[in-house]
Amino acid sequence: MSAETVLRSRSPGSELLVRALGVLGAAAVGFLLALQSRVNGALGTQLRDPLAASVVSFGGGLTVLLVVVAVTPSARRGFGRLVRTIRAGTGIRPWQCVGGVCGAFLVFSQSVAASLLGVALFTVGAVGGQVASGLVVDRLGLGSGVTRHLTVPRVLGALLALVAVVVAVSARLGAAHVSWLVLLPVLAGTGVAWQQAMNGLVKQTADSAVSAATLNFGTGTVALLVAFGVEIVLHGFPVEWPATPWLYIGGLLGIFVVSGSAILVHYTGVLLLSMGIVSGQLIGALALDLLLPVSGSHVDVGTVLGICLALFAVAVASVERGGVSSRARSARITNRERHDS
């Protein structure tokens, strides 16, 4: 049964349950994303090259996925369906298959702007772009095939999510230097919301989360390799690579992040997916700072308050019924035209 069929057939009570389970899944994805950030950050620190660490992460994930595709007939059939659909010109378009480039741009913007703006301000800018873009993407029905209107609970929830992030990182905002570079994380966050929608559309077309994740990692790896090639020309290749095995599992964690997002977006929409992931990231970051602290990490009241506010924001944005599927909209228009005639 497709996600759209589920959306059209469930009762209000079951719809709320499905949405709640989807948000919990998104929070789990966010937790994995926080863990991936810790792993990639540690690798980038030891290499003294965040871009090289990103290439390792994307490239490692792509390598694992190519092996999975090679031994999984359903994933290969998914790519076949995707290619046939693109050639037929009746569904997904080629430009909708490059969502991974947005992930690569996020990584690139981190390497360029995070150290200059500070991680706190960078995070606020990225989340602001993500939730704003999520509202627009949901309104257009991209990715999930369901239009979700700009209602008061959704807009209020998005604003509360941004406030939650500001509160969570408030202790570190004092050292941030605001400049035009803040546009980079805003654009990166906007791209992430679009990436989630496009990956969901690819998954829906291919009927395979593995195919969607592989395409995402492939396009992202190509984009990062281009940027890394320029960096090598300018600064040379990293000469010392750490021997600690767990520093190289970022790509494996990313597979679950991308695949999970591609599956869940059909049930939550892009906005709720983004908000659930942000909540999971904040919770994951708190858990890691408590259980596996690193130099400079600390837990303050603002972090805990921000997490509570983020969870409240998700609850606010989740209270109303879901949107209208594209198929249902078409049926309504057809019936109206018949009635008018």
CORBEL-V790814 format. One record per backbone hydrogen bond with DSSP energy under -0.5 kcal/mol. NH is the residue of the N-H (numbers start at 0). CO is the residue of the C=O. If there is no record, write none. Layout:
NH_CO / NH_CO
This chain:
5_1 / 6_2 / 7_3 / 8_4 / 9_5 / 14_10 / 15_11 / 16_12 / 17_13 / 18_14 / 19_15 / 20_16 / 21_17 / 22_18 / 23_19 / 24_20 / 25_21 / 26_22 / 27_23 / 28_24 / 29_25 / 30_26 / 31_27 / 32_28 / 33_29 / 34_30 / 35_31 / 36_32 / 37_33 / 38_34 / 39_35 / 40_36 / 41_37 / 42_38 / 43_39 / 44_40 / 45_41 / 46_42 / 47_43 / 48_43 / 52_48 / 53_49 / 54_50 / 55_51 / 56_52 / 57_53 / 58_54 / 59_55 / 60_56 / 61_57 / 62_58 / 63_59 / 64_60 / 65_61 / 66_62 / 67_63 / 68_64 / 69_65 / 70_66 / 71_67 / 71_68 / 72_70 / 74_71 / 75_71 / 76_72 / 77_73 / 78_74 / 79_75 / 80_76 / 81_77 / 82_78 / 83_79 / 84_80 / 85_81 / 86_82 / 87_83 / 88_84 / 89_84 / 90_84 / 95_92 / 96_93 / 97_94 / 100_97 / 101_98 / 102_98 / 103_99 / 104_100 / 105_101 / 106_102 / 107_103 / 108_104 / 109_105 / 110_106 / 111_107 / 112_108 / 113_108 / 113_109 / 114_109 / 116_112 / 117_113 / 121_117 / 122_118 / 123_119 / 124_120 / 125_121 / 126_122 / 127_123 / 128_124 / 129_125 / 130_126 / 131_127 / 132_128 / 133_129 / 134_130 / 135_131 / 136_132 / 137_133 / 138_134 / 139_135 / 140_136 / 140_137 / 141_136 / 143_141 / 144_140 / 146_323 / 147_137 / 148_146 / 150_148 / 154_150 / 155_151 / 156_152 / 157_153 / 158_154 / 159_155 / 160_156 / 161_157 / 162_158 / 163_159 / 164_160 / 165_161 / 166_162 / 167_163 / 168_164 / 169_166 / 171_168 / 172_168 / 172_169 / 173_169 / 174_171 / 175_172 / 176_116 / 177_175 / 181_178 / 182_179 / 183_180 / 184_180 / 185_181 / 186_182 / 187_183 / 188_184 / 189_185 / 190_186 / 191_187 / 192_188 / 193_189 / 194_190 / 195_191 / 196_192 / 197_193 / 198_194 / 199_195 / 200_196 / 201_197 / 202_198 / 203_199 / 204_200 / 205_201 / 206_202 / 207_202 / 211_207 / 212_208 / 213_209 / 214_210 / 215_211 / 216_212 / 217_213 / 218_214 / 219_215 / 220_216 / 221_217 / 222_218 / 223_219 / 224_220 / 225_221 / 226_222 / 227_223 / 228_224 / 229_225 / 230_226 / 231_227 / 232_228 / 233_229 / 234_230 / 235_230 / 235_231 / 240_238 / 246_243 / 247_244 / 248_245 / 252_248 / 253_249 / 254_250 / 255_251 / 256_252 / 257_253 / 258_254 / 259_255 / 260_256 / 261_257 / 262_258 / 263_259 / 264_260 / 265_262 / 266_263 / 267_263 / 268_264 / 270_133 / 271_267 / 272_268 / 273_269 / 274_270 / 275_271 / 276_272 / 277_273 / 278_274 / 279_275 / 280_276 / 281_277 / 282_278 / 283_279 / 284_280 / 285_281 / 286_282 / 287_283 / 288_284 / 289_285 / 290_286 / 291_287 / 296_293 / 303_299 / 304_300 / 305_301 / 306_302 / 307_303 / 308_304 / 309_305 / 310_306 / 311_307 / 312_308 / 313_309 / 314_310 / 315_311 / 316_312 / 317_313 / 318_315 / 323_146 / 325_144 / 328_324 / 329_325 / 330_326 / 331_327 / 332_328 / 333_329 / 334_330 / 335_331 / 336_332 / 337_333 / 338_334 / 339_335 / 340_336
